[in-house]
Amino acid sequence: MYQKLQRPAAPMQHASDLAEASWEDLRVFLVCAHNGSFRKAAETLGVTNTTVMRALDRLETQLGFKLFIRHQAGLLPTEEGRSILEDVRQMERLSFNVFRRAAQSAVNPSGIVRVAVTEGVGTYWIMPKLIEFQGTYRLLTIDLRCAMEQANVARLEADIAIQFDKPTRPDLIVTRLGRLHVYPFASEEYARVCGLPKTVAEMRQHRIVQQVAPQLDENAYTKALGIESVAGIIGIRTNSSTATLYAVERGAGIGMLPTCAIALGAPLVPVDVGIRHHLDLWLTYHPDFKTSEKHIVVVDWLRRVFDNHAYPCFKDEFIHPNELVKLMADVVPTMGLRGYAAPVPFHIAD
């Protein structure tokens, strides 16, 4: 597909080159970079492989350099491709801002929208995003309720709910947002002092921090470890996602946490013994809210918050936590977890 292009790459011209390029072609480039293949990019965009390759041909001709190299692992951005990737991502973010402000000026929604979500997802993912959201929609109040108990949307316990169990009522609007992958982690100090298990059998000799709550499988550890009882293995059991993260970060034991934990800056290390699990995230609201501007604004925003192209931790396929560190490097400045769950203890001088 690719031919050698005559005009050499000129980094100082990137800004003007991008300004002249078609946004649709740039978006194709961005989706290809996120997915790592023409086929997956075409499926995401709802077009043919040929359309994707033609768009990249046009963009490469205009920019004067190759954007990707074909590799066994898929599409790998060239050095020049990597150099413009963040610029194109910034263009995408700015385009979202334009549409958000347009929506605000058109309807200027106001009032209260009640959103119920599982504790960890609400506290560590939605809340940091919500701070930015409320800066745009100043007349909207988001009542964010973070708990593991399900909120019944049909009985008006919440306007919008995000939960792990798929609602079965046919009169509700249900959308799958993405997939939350969980993986065993330990603190850096725990790994230094106790070492890390290399097999499931070795993991049975370690202490476990277990979260037990509605929507979670209480028997997950017995199944994963191939044992009948966790007696003598569980050191701490809690119903709180925050308490689980705190305990693991402080070295109390090994615990199952979202794969994005270290990508967001938590000082943890993954425990690679072949254990992993996933939970689908379901967004639910009542059909009556389809005509409510304030609710639709929040629903659309929540869909963007869990966009797996921007945030690959929510993709269906499993991505190792170490790989997510590289893929989500631009997320840490606004959502970092380092020192958040378990701050350095306060010591009184003698």
Secondary structure, 3 states (H helix, E strand, C coil): CCCCCCCCCCHHHHHHHHHHCCHHHHHHHHHHHHHCCHHHHHHHHCCCHHHHHHHHHHHHHHHCCCCEEEECCEEEECHHHHHHHHHHHHHHHHHHHHHHHHHHHHHCCCEEEEEEECHHHHHHHHHHHHHHHHHHCCCEEEEEEECCCCCCCCCCCCCEEEECCCCCCCCCEEEEEEEEEEEEEEEHHHHHHHCCCCCHHHHCCCCEEEECCCCCCCCHHHHHHCCCCCCCCEEEEECCHHHHHHHHHCCCCEEEEECCCCCCCCCEEECCCCCCEEEEEEEEECHHHHHCHHHHHHHHHHHHHCCCCCCHHHCCCCCCHHHHHHHCCCCHHHHCCCCCCCCCCCCCCC
